[in-house]
Amino acid sequence: MSSLLLTGGRVIDPANHFDAMADVLICDGKIAAVGADAGRQAGAEVVRRDVSGMVVCPGLIDLHVHLREPGQSAKETIATGTKAAARGGFTSVVCMPNTSPSIDNAGTVALIHDKSERDGVVNVFLTGAITKGIAGEELAPIGSLKQAGVVAITDDGHCIQNNDLMRRALEYAKMFDLPVMDHCQDYSLVSDGVMHEGFWSASLGLRGWPAAGEDMIVARNILLAELTGAHVHCQHLSSARSVELLRAAKKRGVTISGEACPHHFTLTDAAIAGSEKFWAQDGKGVFNAGTSTKDLPVWPVYDTNFKMNPPLRSAKDREAIIEGLVDGTIEVLCSDHAPHCDYEKEVEFDYAPFGITGLETELSLSLMQLYHSKRMSLADVIAKFTVAPAKILRMKKGNLSVGADGDVTVFDPDREWIYRNADSASKSKNSPFDGWRMKGKAVATIVRGALVWSEETERADVQHSSFSR
């Protein structure tokens, strides 16, 4: 295998506290050297790539992705989902088990591993279900799932309501050194809600989904993590109270962590009422500084691309999520990439499925809201996509140490571009950010030393395709 040398970039490796202009050498799929003299170690067959003006960092990890295969390939496949991940700058994705059949046995794990090896262009890690069929009634064979290679267990898309069953799951997970990722939702409080309960749900006549429905389960998880000593990871946090609960628990030393998605710290529930009302309520800081509201598309009222689980919440909740990210209460950034077919979303708001795509926009949105807003340093933002998820999931990823896997992301933090759903590599197009002007973009994605996607090769492919027609 020939060597790859990235020259002239700003290398940021939060795991090793490294931030400097340097070269990165990858040999035989592994990091061989990082520094000004890395090129001297390159062999005769080295491929040199000039990345001057770019940021070079460990390959980004998204620990919350729905690839939909097997069983729901009309929405997404491992091939299309991993292509979208590569375009977003992600070298590793962690897929959720709510497929059909669900990932609740070793056989299904083996099936998806084999499919990922054949069709995936980035690393695909699997989570296993906590309960059989993700039904919340009987524990799945957690030991067998660990042996088969899952990196965590979760019933994502569902939440175990039986507290005793959740306790037993945590006890088993601790035995097998597996983190438990939980979709925090109390069904009795949430009921049939479709958007955040508040001013806008009342104004629009939509059934409300109280933030307390999330807070109740976060509190439950904190108590059970304290009782069992197991690691609980709270998924896609969206409420201010949840952040407060997590912050207090971490100060007590509870083994609990959390994640946030860009849509929850970029948008509010007012977006469902249309862009004019959204900006009137919460214009400050929602977009990167200097951007005029005239640059944004006009959103129709009741747009189902703004329907997600948990729902978009108030401006207060949004600000609390950002504060939690800034002070380290929330360690991880992820997408909760949840593709759906057009015909599923093109119905009345009440009947549309929850979920949006996000692999190709999450880096840009995170940079805009956290870095360009001067709330966080670039290294701290990168850490939430690299070393933090790798640590939680016990993965040997997320760093540029010599000998580590040659997974590298190259991005331009200042590149301005417009996201279009029609251009997405994902099989589904249900993103609320269609037409948004973004700032910050991946330009190359390298997995085990191989260039799996780059902006320039994609541009060349498009030009060739146009010429052929």
Stockholm file with secondary structure:
# STOCKHOLM 1.0

chainA/1-469         MSSLLLTGGRVIDPANHFDAMADVLICDGKIAAVGADAGRQAGAEVVRRDVSGMVVCPGLIDLHVHLREPGQSAKETIATGTKAAARGGFTSVVCMPNTSPSIDNAGTVALIHDKSERDGVVNVFLTGAITKGIAGEELAPIGSLKQAGVVAITDDGHCIQNNDLMRRALEYAKMFDLPVMDHCQDYSLVSDGVMHEGFWSASLGLRGWPAAGEDMIVARNILLAELTGAHVHCQHLSSARSVELLRAAKKRGVTISGEACPHHFTLTDAAIAGSEKFWAQDGKGVFNAGTSTKDLPVWPVYDTNFKMNPPLRSAKDREAIIEGLVDGTIEVLCSDHAPHCDYEKEVEFDYAPFGITGLETELSLSLMQLYHSKRMSLADVIAKFTVAPAKILRMKKGNLSVGADGDVTVFDPDREWIYRNADSASKSKNSPFDGWRMKGKAVATIVRGALVWSEETERADVQHSSFSR
#=GR chainA/1-469 SS CCCEEEEEEEEEEGGGTEEEEEEEEEETTEEEEEETTGGGGCCTTCEEEECTTSEEEECEEEEEECCCTTTCTTTCCHHHHHHHHHHTTEEEEEECSCSSSCSCSHHHHHHHHHHHHHHCSSEEEEEECSBGGGCSSSBCCHHHHHHHTCSEEECTTSCCCCHHHHHHHHHHHHHTTCCEEECCCCHHHHTTCCEESSHHHHHHTCCEECTHHHHHHHHHHHHHHHHHCCCEEECSCCCHHHHHHHHHHHHTTCSEEEEECHHHHHCCGGGGGCHHHHHHHHCTTTSCTTCCGGGSCCCCTTCGGGCCSSCCCCHHHHHHHHHHHHTTSSCEECCCBCCCCHHHHSSCGGGSCSCCCCTTTHHHHHIIIIITTTSSCHHHHHHTTTHHHHHHTTCSCSCCCTTSBCCEEEEEEEEEEECCGGGCSSSCCCCTTTTCEEEEEEEEEEETTEEEEEHHHHHHHHHHHHHHC
#=GC SS_cons         CCCEEEEEEEEEEGGGTEEEEEEEEEETTEEEEEETTGGGGCCTTCEEEECTTSEEEECEEEEEECCCTTTCTTTCCHHHHHHHHHHTTEEEEEECSCSSSCSCSHHHHHHHHHHHHHHCSSEEEEEECSBGGGCSSSBCCHHHHHHHTCSEEECTTSCCCCHHHHHHHHHHHHHTTCCEEECCCCHHHHTTCCEESSHHHHHHTCCEECTHHHHHHHHHHHHHHHHHCCCEEECSCCCHHHHHHHHHHHHTTCSEEEEECHHHHHCCGGGGGCHHHHHHHHCTTTSCTTCCGGGSCCCCTTCGGGCCSSCCCCHHHHHHHHHHHHTTSSCEECCCBCCCCHHHHSSCGGGSCSCCCCTTTHHHHHIIIIITTTSSCHHHHHHTTTHHHHHHTTCSCSCCCTTSBCCEEEEEEEEEEECCGGGCSSSCCCCTTTTCEEEEEEEEEEETTEEEEEHHHHHHHHHHHHHHC
//
